[in-house]
Amino acid sequence: MSKPAARDRLADAAFTLFDERGYEQTTVDDIAERAGVGRTTFFRHYRSKEDVIFPDHDRLLELIRDRLATSTNSTALVAVSDAVRLVLLHYLDEGDLARRRYALTSKVAALRDREIASVARYQRLFREFISDWMGDPRESASLRAELMAAAVVAAHNHVLRRWLRGESAAPVTEVDEAMHEVLALFPASQSRPGTGDDGTTIIAFRTGLNLDALLPSLRRLIEESPER
């Protein structure tokens, strides 16, 4: 059986030492020694001991951007769901390492702060994408994009944490169902400004006039309309 790669040995050594000694008491030199490599090798793979715990966020953000970039206006929400599933699958592939990270960040305040900052980066990426997709500069649309992005991230984190705690046997199915619930809260039925959706708008109202008396006034309003 081949020897694990240095990067994997460093990660395993780091988490083992964090369990044994505590995060604050473990040094980079301790990790390198336990992994059987030199200090230089450690920094070839990680910038700090914190990066051993959170090594892939930048790569995941790029994967999300790439997936969202392939979407069209009509497939934007499908792309959001796909991106969420992509992140979940990454953690599922990590397996026990993801659970060890979860246990550690639950105990160390500084690591929780780092995790919160990372989640904020994901949410900002989704918010910017949704805002661009909506194409509406109004403040109400900006709030809508913010709410949608927050709901997307919350749905993912809810399912991920259930899996990390051993409460979910089918996390991929759960995240798909969760995203269905989220997107149902924000139906994409409104037209984007400037998409050329021309047509006739009919407004119903009640009046004491009969139809023959009302029609001339309606025709005059249509003829005088600046959008005609």
N, C-alpha and C positions, 0 to 999 in steps of 0.2 A: 504494500500500500504506500503510495507516494506521500511525502511529507507536505503538510498544508503550506500554502504560500505565506510569505512573511506578513503580509497585510492581515490575513486571517489569524495567524498566530498572535499578532499584536492585539487584535480585537479581543480574542479569547482571553489572553493574559490580562488585558486591562479590566474586563468585566469581572474576572475571577478576583483580581486584587481589590477592585472596588467593593466586592462582596466581603472579602476578608478584612480589609483595613479601613474601608470607607473611602469615598471619593476624594475628600480633601487631603487625606493622609498619603495618598498614592502619588508618586512622581513619575515623570516620563522615564527616568532612569530605571525605576522599579519595573515599569512595564517592559522596557527593552530587555532588561536582564531576565525577567520571567519568560519572555518569548524567545530568548536565546539569540538575540540580535544586538547590534550596536545602536548607539544613540542616533548616529547618522542615518541608519536604516529606518528608524522610527520616523524621523522628519522627512524622509523620502516619501512616506506614505500618508502621514498626518501632520498638520500644522501644530497641534496641541493635543493634550489628553482629552479635551472637550470634543475635538473633532473625531476622536475614535467613537464617540457616542452618536454624533450627528454627522456622518460622513457624506450623505448623498442628497442633501436638500437642494443644492444648486443644480445637480443633474436632474432631479425630479422636476424642478421648476422649468428647466429647458424642455423636458419631455412633454410637460403640460402645454407650454407655449407652442411646441411643434404640432401637437394634436389640435389645439384650438385654431392654429393658423390654416389648417387644411379644410376648415368648415366654410360653408356658405351661409347666407342669411337664413335660408330655410332649414339648415342642419345645425345651427349654432347650439341649440339646447342638447341635441344628440352628442355633440362634441364635448359639452360640459360634462355630461354623464360618463362619456368614455374616459375623460381625463380623471374624473374621480375614481373610476374603477381601476385605472392605470396605477394611481398612487396606492390604492388598497392592495393590489396585486404585488406591488413592490414589498410591502410589509409582510404579506403572506409568504413570499419567497424567502424573506429573512428568517422566518420561523422563530426558533428559540431566542435568537439575538434580539428580535423586536420585543419579545416579552421581557428579556433582561433589561433592555433600555427603559421600558415602561416602568418596571419595578424601581429602577434607579432614579429616574426623573421624578417619581412620586415621592421620593425621600429627600432629594437635594434641591433646595430652593433655587440656587443659581441655575441649575439645569432646567427646572420648570420655566424660569424666565426665558431661557434660550429657546425652549420649545414653543412658548407662547409667541415669541418674536418670529419663529419660523412659520407658525400657523398664520400669522398676520401677513406674511409675504404671499402665501398661497391665496388668502382671501383677497388681497389687493390685486393679484393677477386675474382672478375670476371677475372681480368687480370691474376692472378696466375693460376686459373682454366683453362683458355683458353690457356695459355702458356704450361701447362702440357699436355693438350689435343693435342696440335700441336706437341709436342715432338721434336721440332727443336731448337737446341742450337744457331743457327745463329742469328746475330744482327737484320737482316731483319725480322726474325720471332718474335723476342722480340718486335720490333716496331709494327708489325701487331697485336700482342696480346694486346698491349697498346691501339692501335686505336680501336680495336673491343670493348674492355672494356669501353672506353670512349663513344663510340657510343651507347652501350647498356644502360649505365646510363643516357646519354642525352635523349634517346628516352623515358625512364621511366619518367624522370623529366618533360619532355615536356608535356606528357599526364597528369601527376599528377597535374601540375600547372594549366593546362586548367580546370581540374575538380575543383580545389580549388577556382578558380576565377568564377566558375559557367558557364563555356563555353562549357562543355562536358556533354552530357546526357548519353553517353554510353562509359565510360572510359575503361572498360575491352575490349570491341571490338576495341577501338582506340589503346590500348597498344599492342594487338595482331597484328594489322595491322602495327603499328610502328616497332615492332620487326621483322616482315616479311621484311620490307624495310631495316632494319639494316643488317639482316643476308644475304640478297641478295647482299649487298655490299661486303661481304666476303665469296664467295662460298667456300664450304669445299670439293672441288674436288681434291685437292692435296693429295698425299699419305703421311702418316707419315713415317719418317725414321725408318727402322728396323722392319717394319710390314710384311716383307717377300713377297712383291708384285713383284714377278719375272715375266719376260716376255721378249718380243722382242721389241726393240726400232728401228724404221725405220726413217732414216733421208733422206729427199729428197734434191737433189742438181743437178745442171746442169754441164755436162762435154762434151768435144769434142770427147771423146772416145766412141766407140760403145760398146754394152753390152757384147759381147764375149770377148773383150779386158779388160773390167772392172771387170768381175766376179772373175778372179784369184786373183786380188789385194784385193778385198773385203773378199774373203775366208781367205787370209793370215792375214788380220787385225783381223778377228774374232778369228782365232786360236792363235794369239799372245796377245789377250786381257787379262789383269791381272784379270778381273772380271769373266772370263769364268769358 
